[in-house]
């Protein structure tokens, strides 16, 4: 499945600039906008029925994420190739392994309840073949753990990549669903395993649990990329 628009329900409360950024980010990640494509501020403003000011905000955001190179009155698409995907996963792994190990020895009862409820919603979304709901709950699961760690600097780093991670999750969830019910169930089980090791409060088990979780995630994402972006 290819999303042509970023889910409207995920954009509540966002500025027009961020809304435009989300739409462009999705088009870049799913390959509708490719490396070298030129983007015009005037054209984007006309497409969204707005002034150039929120368009500039959007282009600046995407430039900061490394997806665009700014030029006068527009930008050129850099894209998200295999090297960039690997780096994004490296950063995610560093963040999530750190925060999960940080949870060892802490009271995690409230967090575990949130995670288990989130997993239940993922399972329900899987049964209903709802890619948008499934990917949103997947994202919420990981963000809940990061927030619970209570580390301000790590949260700042996470906020810098969270929109890109969210967009990538939409793409990978489509790949997961395309592989059938067994693959969807396996992803749900991977999240249950994370909740279980966090509940154990054992640093070694948590460390191994994070590594197991990320072991095949990169492969799934790589298979989701348009062929031209696979390196």
N, C-alpha and C positions, 0 to 999 in steps of 0.2 A: 504494500500500500504506500502511495506517495501522497503526503499531505500537501494540498495546494495553499492552505491558509493555516496560520498559527491558531490554535483553539481559542475562540473568543472568551470562553469562561476562564482562561488562564490570564487574561489581560485586564481583568477588573482592577481599577485603581491605578493602572499604569498611565503615564503621560503619552501624548500622541507620538512624541519622539521615540519612546520605548516601544510603542505598538508598531511603528514603522520599522524599527530595528528588528523586532521579532519576526516580522514578515520577510524582511530581506535576509536575515540570518537563516531562516528555514530554507529559502530559495537557494542560498549558497551551499548549505550543508547537503541538501538533497540533489544538487547538481543542476538545477534549473538556471542558476547563474554560475558561470564557469570562469576559471582562471583567465584573466585578460579582458573579460567583459567590462565595458565602460558604463558607468551609472551617471546620469545627469540629474542634478538637483531639481531642475525645472520639470523634467519628465516625471520624476518620483512625486514631486509636489502636486502635479496635475493628476497623477494616478490616485493619490490619496485625498485630493480635493482640499489641499492645505497650502499654507505659505511655505517658503523655503526654510524657515527657522527650525521647525521640528525635524525636517529632513537633514539639516546640518547636524542636529543633535544625534540623530540615528547613525549617520555616517561616521561621526566622531566616535561613537560607542563601538561600532564594528571595526573601526581602525584600531582602537585600543585592544580589541580581541585578536588582532592580526588577520582579520578576514578581508580587509580592504586596504588600499593605499590611497590616501586622500590626494586629490588634484584640484586645480582651480575649477569651481562650479560643479564638482562631482567627485567621483572616485573610480578606481580600477579594482576589480575583484582579484584578490590573492587566492582565496579558496581555503579548503581544509583537506590537505593531502594526507598521505599515510604517516609522514613524519610528524605532522601537527596532531593527528589523532593519537599517535603514540605518546606525544608529550602531554596531551590533555589527560590521557589515562595515567601517566606517571604522576601528574599533579594530584589527580583524584586519589590514587593509591596512597600517596604520601599523606594527604589530608586524612583520609578515612582510616588508614592504619594507625596514625598518631592518635586521633580522637577516640578510636575504639579501645586502644590499649590504655589510654588515659582514663577510661571508664572503669577499669579494673580496680576493685577495692571501694568503689563508690556505691551509694545506694541507687540502684537502677530500677526499682520497682515501678515507678511512674513511667519511665521511659519504655520499659518492656511492655507495659499495658498499651501504650500508644503504638508501639511497633506491631504488636499482635493484632490490634484493631486495624492497622493499616494493611497488614498482610491479608486479613479477612476480606477487606475491600478489594485488594488486588485479585484475590481468588474469585470473587464475585464478578469483577470486571472481565476476568479471563473467561468465565463461563458464558458471559454475554457477548464475548468477542468485541469488547469496547477498548480499542487501542488507546484512545485519549485518556480515559479514566485509569486504565492500567498503568500507563506511563506516568501519569500524574501521581498516583499512589506510590509507585516505585521511587520517583524523585523525592516525594515527601518523607518516605522511609529513611533515606540517606540524610536528608537535611535535618530530620529530627535528631539523629545521632550526633551530627556535627554541632547543632545548637545546644544539645544537652552537655557537651564537653565543657562549655563555659570558657572558651579560649578566644578572646577578642581578636587577636591577630590572625588566628586561623580562620575565624569567621569573616574577616575582611578579605582574606585570600579567596575563600569560598565564594563570596559575593561577586568577586571579579570574574569568576568562571561559571556561575550558577546558571545564567541564561543560556550559555552555550551547551552546558551539560544537559539542561532541560530539553533543548532542541535536538541534541544527539539522541537522547532517550526516546523521543518520538520516532525517530528513524529506526533505531534498533528494535523498538517494540514491534514495529511493523514486520521486521525480519523474523522476530520470535514467533509472532502469530502465524506467519506464512509457513512455519515449520510444523504447525499442528498443535493439538491439545497437549501432547506429551511434553513438548518443549516449553509451553506456557506453564505447565504444572512444575517442571523442573526449575524454572525461574522463581516461582513462588516458594518452592522448597529451599532454594538457595537463601532466600530472605529469612525463612524460618530458622535456618541453620545459624545465621548471624545473630538472631535474637537469642537462640539457645546458648551460644558461646558467650554472649554478653551477660546472660543470666548466670553463667558459671563463675564470673569474676576471676577467671584464671587467665593471666596475661599470655601464657604460652598458647592456650586454646584459642584465645581471641586473635593472636597474631596469625596462627595457622588458618583460622576461619576467614580472615580478610584475604589471605593469599589464595585460598581456594575459590573465594567468590570472584576475584578478578582473573582467575586462571583462563577462563574461556570468554570473558566479556569482550576482550579486544578482538578476538576472532569473529564474534557475532557482529560487532560494529564494522569490521573490515568488509565482511560479506554484505553489509547494508549499503556500503558506499557505491555511488556510480562508478563504473569501471574506470573512467578517466581519472578518478581521484585515488586509486588504489596503489599508485606508485609503480 
